[in-house]
């Protein structure tokens, strides 16, 4: 049985992540891959 996880993104998280990725742009793609593994992006039509 697999568990479903989701990411709750707060305004605080968004502000902190912008600052973090400005200092560490090389980690942005790695974070994106991890986030995608946790919660796949849905294609909206």
PDB file with SEQRES, HELIX, SHEET and CRYST1 records, atoms N, CA, C and O in Angstrom:
SEQRES   1 A   45  UNK UNK UNK UNK UNK UNK UNK UNK UNK UNK UNK UNK UNK          
SEQRES   2 A   45  UNK UNK UNK UNK UNK UNK UNK UNK UNK UNK UNK UNK UNK          
SEQRES   3 A   45  UNK UNK UNK UNK UNK UNK UNK UNK UNK UNK UNK UNK UNK          
SEQRES   4 A   45  UNK UNK UNK UNK UNK UNK                                      
HELIX    1 AA1 UNK A   11  UNK A   23  1                                  13    
HELIX    2 AA2 UNK A   25  UNK A   27  5                                   3    
HELIX    3 AA3 UNK A   28  UNK A   38  1                                  11    
CRYST1    1.000    1.000    1.000  90.00  90.00  90.00 P 1           1          
ATOM      1  N   UNK A   1       0.847  -1.178   0.000  1.00  0.00           N  
ATOM      2  CA  UNK A   1       0.000   0.000   0.000  1.00  0.00           C  
ATOM      3  C   UNK A   1       0.892   1.241   0.000  1.00  0.00           C  
ATOM      4  O   UNK A   1       1.767   1.375   0.855  1.00  0.00           O  
ATOM      5  N   UNK A   2       0.675   2.139  -0.947  1.00  0.00           N  
ATOM      6  CA  UNK A   2       1.510   3.340  -0.994  1.00  0.00           C  
ATOM      7  C   UNK A   2       0.758   4.511  -0.369  1.00  0.00           C  
ATOM      8  O   UNK A   2      -0.455   4.660  -0.522  1.00  0.00           O  
ATOM      9  N   UNK A   3       1.517   5.323   0.329  1.00  0.00           N  
ATOM     10  CA  UNK A   3       0.933   6.499   0.957  1.00  0.00           C  
ATOM     11  C   UNK A   3       1.013   7.670   0.004  1.00  0.00           C  
ATOM     12  O   UNK A   3       1.964   7.789  -0.769  1.00  0.00           O  
ATOM     13  N   UNK A   4       0.013   8.537   0.058  1.00  0.00           N  
ATOM     14  CA  UNK A   4       0.015   9.721  -0.787  1.00  0.00           C  
ATOM     15  C   UNK A   4       0.472  10.921   0.044  1.00  0.00           C  
ATOM     16  O   UNK A   4      -0.044  11.174   1.133  1.00  0.00           O  
ATOM     17  N   UNK A   5       1.423  11.633  -0.479  1.00  0.00           N  
ATOM     18  CA  UNK A   5       1.937  12.832   0.164  1.00  0.00           C  
ATOM     19  C   UNK A   5       1.597  14.035  -0.695  1.00  0.00           C  
ATOM     20  O   UNK A   5       1.459  13.917  -1.912  1.00  0.00           O  
ATOM     21  N   UNK A   6       1.466  15.171  -0.075  1.00  0.00           N  
ATOM     22  CA  UNK A   6       1.275  16.403  -0.832  1.00  0.00           C  
ATOM     23  C   UNK A   6       2.079  17.516  -0.175  1.00  0.00           C  
ATOM     24  O   UNK A   6       2.461  17.431   0.992  1.00  0.00           O  
ATOM     25  N   UNK A   7       2.318  18.537  -0.941  1.00  0.00           N  
ATOM     26  CA  UNK A   7       3.102  19.669  -0.464  1.00  0.00           C  
ATOM     27  C   UNK A   7       2.160  20.844  -0.233  1.00  0.00           C  
ATOM     28  O   UNK A   7       1.400  21.231  -1.120  1.00  0.00           O  
ATOM     29  N   UNK A   8       2.221  21.401   0.963  1.00  0.00           N  
ATOM     30  CA  UNK A   8       1.467  22.612   1.269  1.00  0.00           C  
ATOM     31  C   UNK A   8       2.449  23.770   1.217  1.00  0.00           C  
ATOM     32  O   UNK A   8       3.415  23.818   1.978  1.00  0.00           O  
ATOM     33  N   UNK A   9       2.191  24.693   0.315  1.00  0.00           N  
ATOM     34  CA  UNK A   9       3.102  25.809   0.110  1.00  0.00           C  
ATOM     35  C   UNK A   9       2.483  27.065   0.721  1.00  0.00           C  
ATOM     36  O   UNK A   9       1.411  27.513   0.313  1.00  0.00           O  
ATOM     37  N   UNK A  10       3.177  27.612   1.698  1.00  0.00           N  
ATOM     38  CA  UNK A  10       2.711  28.841   2.338  1.00  0.00           C  
ATOM     39  C   UNK A  10       3.425  30.048   1.736  1.00  0.00           C  
ATOM     40  O   UNK A  10       4.425  29.901   1.033  1.00  0.00           O  
ATOM     41  N   UNK A  11       2.905  31.235   2.016  1.00  0.00           N  
ATOM     42  CA  UNK A  11       3.564  32.459   1.554  1.00  0.00           C  
ATOM     43  C   UNK A  11       4.973  32.557   2.129  1.00  0.00           C  
ATOM     44  O   UNK A  11       5.899  32.989   1.444  1.00  0.00           O  
ATOM     45  N   UNK A  12       5.130  32.158   3.379  1.00  0.00           N  
ATOM     46  CA  UNK A  12       6.440  32.188   4.028  1.00  0.00           C  
ATOM     47  C   UNK A  12       7.420  31.283   3.279  1.00  0.00           C  
ATOM     48  O   UNK A  12       8.562  31.673   3.033  1.00  0.00           O  
ATOM     49  N   UNK A  13       6.981  30.084   2.920  1.00  0.00           N  
ATOM     50  CA  UNK A  13       7.831  29.148   2.179  1.00  0.00           C  
ATOM     51  C   UNK A  13       8.264  29.747   0.841  1.00  0.00           C  
ATOM     52  O   UNK A  13       9.424  29.627   0.447  1.00  0.00           O  
ATOM     53  N   UNK A  14       7.337  30.383   0.154  1.00  0.00           N  
ATOM     54  CA  UNK A  14       7.655  30.970  -1.147  1.00  0.00           C  
ATOM     55  C   UNK A  14       8.703  32.067  -0.995  1.00  0.00           C  
ATOM     56  O   UNK A  14       9.661  32.118  -1.766  1.00  0.00           O  
ATOM     57  N   UNK A  15       8.533  32.940  -0.012  1.00  0.00           N  
ATOM     58  CA  UNK A  15       9.518  34.016   0.211  1.00  0.00           C  
ATOM     59  C   UNK A  15      10.891  33.447   0.547  1.00  0.00           C  
ATOM     60  O   UNK A  15      11.898  33.880  -0.013  1.00  0.00           O  
ATOM     61  N   UNK A  16      10.933  32.489   1.446  1.00  0.00           N  
ATOM     62  CA  UNK A  16      12.219  31.905   1.850  1.00  0.00           C  
ATOM     63  C   UNK A  16      12.871  31.147   0.702  1.00  0.00           C  
ATOM     64  O   UNK A  16      14.088  31.204   0.529  1.00  0.00           O  
ATOM     65  N   UNK A  17      12.066  30.438  -0.083  1.00  0.00           N  
ATOM     66  CA  UNK A  17      12.647  29.673  -1.187  1.00  0.00           C  
ATOM     67  C   UNK A  17      13.210  30.592  -2.262  1.00  0.00           C  
ATOM     68  O   UNK A  17      14.229  30.269  -2.873  1.00  0.00           O  
ATOM     69  N   UNK A  18      12.565  31.734  -2.504  1.00  0.00           N  
ATOM     70  CA  UNK A  18      13.120  32.688  -3.476  1.00  0.00           C  
ATOM     71  C   UNK A  18      14.499  33.155  -3.038  1.00  0.00           C  
ATOM     72  O   UNK A  18      15.434  33.194  -3.839  1.00  0.00           O  
ATOM     73  N   UNK A  19      14.622  33.507  -1.767  1.00  0.00           N  
ATOM     74  CA  UNK A  19      15.914  33.958  -1.247  1.00  0.00           C  
ATOM     75  C   UNK A  19      16.945  32.832  -1.324  1.00  0.00           C  
ATOM     76  O   UNK A  19      18.093  33.058  -1.709  1.00  0.00           O  
ATOM     77  N   UNK A  20      16.532  31.624  -0.959  1.00  0.00           N  
ATOM     78  CA  UNK A  20      17.436  30.479  -0.977  1.00  0.00           C  
ATOM     79  C   UNK A  20      17.943  30.202  -2.385  1.00  0.00           C  
ATOM     80  O   UNK A  20      19.141  30.002  -2.586  1.00  0.00           O  
ATOM     81  N   UNK A  21      17.034  30.190  -3.367  1.00  0.00           N  
ATOM     82  CA  UNK A  21      17.446  29.854  -4.728  1.00  0.00           C  
ATOM     83  C   UNK A  21      18.226  30.973  -5.397  1.00  0.00           C  
ATOM     84  O   UNK A  21      18.943  30.721  -6.366  1.00  0.00           O  
ATOM     85  N   UNK A  22      18.107  32.207  -4.906  1.00  0.00           N  
ATOM     86  CA  UNK A  22      18.971  33.269  -5.410  1.00  0.00           C  
ATOM     87  C   UNK A  22      20.414  33.007  -4.988  1.00  0.00           C  
ATOM     88  O   UNK A  22      21.350  33.295  -5.733  1.00  0.00           O  
ATOM     89  N   UNK A  23      20.583  32.461  -3.791  1.00  0.00           N  
ATOM     90  CA  UNK A  23      21.923  32.154  -3.286  1.00  0.00           C  
ATOM     91  C   UNK A  23      22.440  30.812  -3.799  1.00  0.00           C  
ATOM     92  O   UNK A  23      23.650  30.617  -3.909  1.00  0.00           O  
ATOM     93  N   UNK A  24      21.540  29.894  -4.111  1.00  0.00           N  
ATOM     94  CA  UNK A  24      21.912  28.537  -4.530  1.00  0.00           C  
ATOM     95  C   UNK A  24      21.153  28.133  -5.800  1.00  0.00           C  
ATOM     96  O   UNK A  24      20.372  27.182  -5.762  1.00  0.00           O  
ATOM     97  N   UNK A  25      21.361  28.825  -6.911  1.00  0.00           N  
ATOM     98  CA  UNK A  25      20.603  28.501  -8.127  1.00  0.00           C  
ATOM     99  C   UNK A  25      20.872  27.090  -8.653  1.00  0.00           C  
ATOM    100  O   UNK A  25      20.042  26.527  -9.367  1.00  0.00           O  
ATOM    101  N   UNK A  26      22.006  26.526  -8.310  1.00  0.00           N  
ATOM    102  CA  UNK A  26      22.345  25.183  -8.782  1.00  0.00           C  
ATOM    103  C   UNK A  26      21.454  24.109  -8.153  1.00  0.00           C  
ATOM    104  O   UNK A  26      21.360  23.002  -8.684  1.00  0.00           O  
ATOM    105  N   UNK A  27      20.805  24.418  -7.040  1.00  0.00           N  
ATOM    106  CA  UNK A  27      19.959  23.430  -6.366  1.00  0.00           C  
ATOM    107  C   UNK A  27      18.500  23.488  -6.806  1.00  0.00           C  
ATOM    108  O   UNK A  27      17.705  22.633  -6.415  1.00  0.00           O  
ATOM    109  N   UNK A  28      18.137  24.477  -7.607  1.00  0.00           N  
ATOM    110  CA  UNK A  28      16.735  24.653  -7.995  1.00  0.00           C  
ATOM    111  C   UNK A  28      16.205  23.453  -8.789  1.00  0.00           C  
ATOM    112  O   UNK A  28      15.099  22.981  -8.523  1.00  0.00           O  
ATOM    113  N   UNK A  29      16.971  22.963  -9.748  1.00  0.00           N  
ATOM    114  CA  UNK A  29      16.501  21.826 -10.549  1.00  0.00           C  
ATOM    115  C   UNK A  29      16.423  20.557  -9.706  1.00  0.00           C  
ATOM    116  O   UNK A  29      15.519  19.741  -9.887  1.00  0.00           O  
ATOM    117  N   UNK A  30      17.370  20.394  -8.786  1.00  0.00           N  
ATOM    118  CA  UNK A  30      17.344  19.221  -7.914  1.00  0.00           C  
ATOM    119  C   UNK A  30      16.105  19.247  -7.015  1.00  0.00           C  
ATOM    120  O   UNK A  30      15.447  18.223  -6.827  1.00  0.00           O  
ATOM    121  N   UNK A  31      15.793  20.416  -6.466  1.00  0.00           N  
ATOM    122  CA  UNK A  31      14.588  20.554  -5.644  1.00  0.00           C  
ATOM    123  C   UNK A  31      13.337  20.260  -6.478  1.00  0.00           C  
ATOM    124  O   UNK A  31      12.412  19.599  -6.006  1.00  0.00           O  
ATOM    125  N   UNK A  32      13.316  20.752  -7.711  1.00  0.00           N  
ATOM    126  CA  UNK A  32      12.172  20.509  -8.588  1.00  0.00           C  
ATOM    127  C   UNK A  32      11.941  19.030  -8.842  1.00  0.00           C  
ATOM    128  O   UNK A  32      10.800  18.569  -8.875  1.00  0.00           O  
ATOM    129  N   UNK A  33      13.028  18.287  -9.022  1.00  0.00           N  
ATOM    130  CA  UNK A  33      12.899  16.842  -9.246  1.00  0.00           C  
ATOM    131  C   UNK A  33      12.349  16.136  -8.004  1.00  0.00           C  
ATOM    132  O   UNK A  33      11.517  15.235  -8.114  1.00  0.00           O  
ATOM    133  N   UNK A  34      12.815  16.546  -6.833  1.00  0.00           N  
ATOM    134  CA  UNK A  34      12.332  15.943  -5.587  1.00  0.00           C  
ATOM    135  C   UNK A  34      10.861  16.268  -5.380  1.00  0.00           C  
ATOM    136  O   UNK A  34      10.070  15.394  -5.025  1.00  0.00           O  
ATOM    137  N   UNK A  35      10.490  17.539  -5.605  1.00  0.00           N  
ATOM    138  CA  UNK A  35       9.092  17.948  -5.449  1.00  0.00           C  
ATOM    139  C   UNK A  35       8.196  17.192  -6.429  1.00  0.00           C  
ATOM    140  O   UNK A  35       7.082  16.805  -6.078  1.00  0.00           O  
ATOM    141  N   UNK A  36       8.671  16.983  -7.638  1.00  0.00           N  
ATOM    142  CA  UNK A  36       7.908  16.235  -8.641  1.00  0.00           C  
ATOM    143  C   UNK A  36       7.719  14.778  -8.216  1.00  0.00           C  
ATOM    144  O   UNK A  36       6.663  14.196  -8.461  1.00  0.00           O  
ATOM    145  N   UNK A  37       8.725  14.191  -7.585  1.00  0.00           N  
ATOM    146  CA  UNK A  37       8.598  12.815  -7.102  1.00  0.00           C  
ATOM    147  C   UNK A  37       7.543  12.706  -5.997  1.00  0.00           C  
ATOM    148  O   UNK A  37       6.832  11.707  -5.894  1.00  0.00           O  
ATOM    149  N   UNK A  38       7.459  13.758  -5.171  1.00  0.00           N  
ATOM    150  CA  UNK A  38       6.484  13.735  -4.074  1.00  0.00           C  
ATOM    151  C   UNK A  38       5.073  13.966  -4.592  1.00  0.00           C  
ATOM    152  O   UNK A  38       4.142  13.242  -4.237  1.00  0.00           O  
ATOM    153  N   UNK A  39       4.925  14.976  -5.431  1.00  0.00           N  
ATOM    154  CA  UNK A  39       3.603  15.318  -5.934  1.00  0.00           C  
ATOM    155  C   UNK A  39       3.704  15.709  -7.405  1.00  0.00           C  
ATOM    156  O   UNK A  39       4.071  16.841  -7.720  1.00  0.00           O  
ATOM    157  N   UNK A  40       3.378  14.777  -8.315  1.00  0.00           N  
ATOM    158  CA  UNK A  40       3.500  15.076  -9.743  1.00  0.00           C  
ATOM    159  C   UNK A  40       2.650  16.274 -10.135  1.00  0.00           C  
ATOM    160  O   UNK A  40       1.549  16.465  -9.618  1.00  0.00           O  
ATOM    161  N   UNK A  41       3.164  17.067 -11.042  1.00  0.00           N  
ATOM    162  CA  UNK A  41       2.439  18.224 -11.528  1.00  0.00           C  
ATOM    163  C   UNK A  41       1.315  17.746 -12.424  1.00  0.00           C  
ATOM    164  O   UNK A  41       1.511  16.890 -13.287  1.00  0.00           O  
ATOM    165  N   UNK A  42       0.140  18.308 -12.211  1.00  0.00           N  
ATOM    166  CA  UNK A  42      -1.016  17.924 -13.017  1.00  0.00           C  
ATOM    167  C   UNK A  42      -1.068  18.821 -14.252  1.00  0.00           C  
ATOM    168  O   UNK A  42      -0.831  20.026 -14.170  1.00  0.00           O  
ATOM    169  N   UNK A  43      -1.380  18.218 -15.385  1.00  0.00           N  
ATOM    170  CA  UNK A  43      -1.517  18.990 -16.622  1.00  0.00           C  
ATOM    171  C   UNK A  43      -2.937  19.499 -16.727  1.00  0.00           C  
ATOM    172  O   UNK A  43      -3.885  18.716 -16.792  1.00  0.00           O  
ATOM    173  N   UNK A  44      -3.083  20.806 -16.744  1.00  0.00           N  
ATOM    174  CA  UNK A  44      -4.405  21.397 -16.865  1.00  0.00           C  
ATOM    175  C   UNK A  44      -4.644  21.765 -18.316  1.00  0.00           C  
ATOM    176  O   UNK A  44      -3.773  22.332 -18.976  1.00  0.00           O  
ATOM    177  N   UNK A  45      -5.831  21.439 -18.810  1.00  0.00           N  
ATOM    178  CA  UNK A  45      -6.174  21.726 -20.202  1.00  0.00           C  
ATOM    179  C   UNK A  45      -7.177  22.843 -20.249  1.00  0.00           C  
ATOM    180  O   UNK A  45      -7.603  23.244 -21.332  1.00  0.00           O  
TER     181      UNK A  45                                                      
END                                                                             
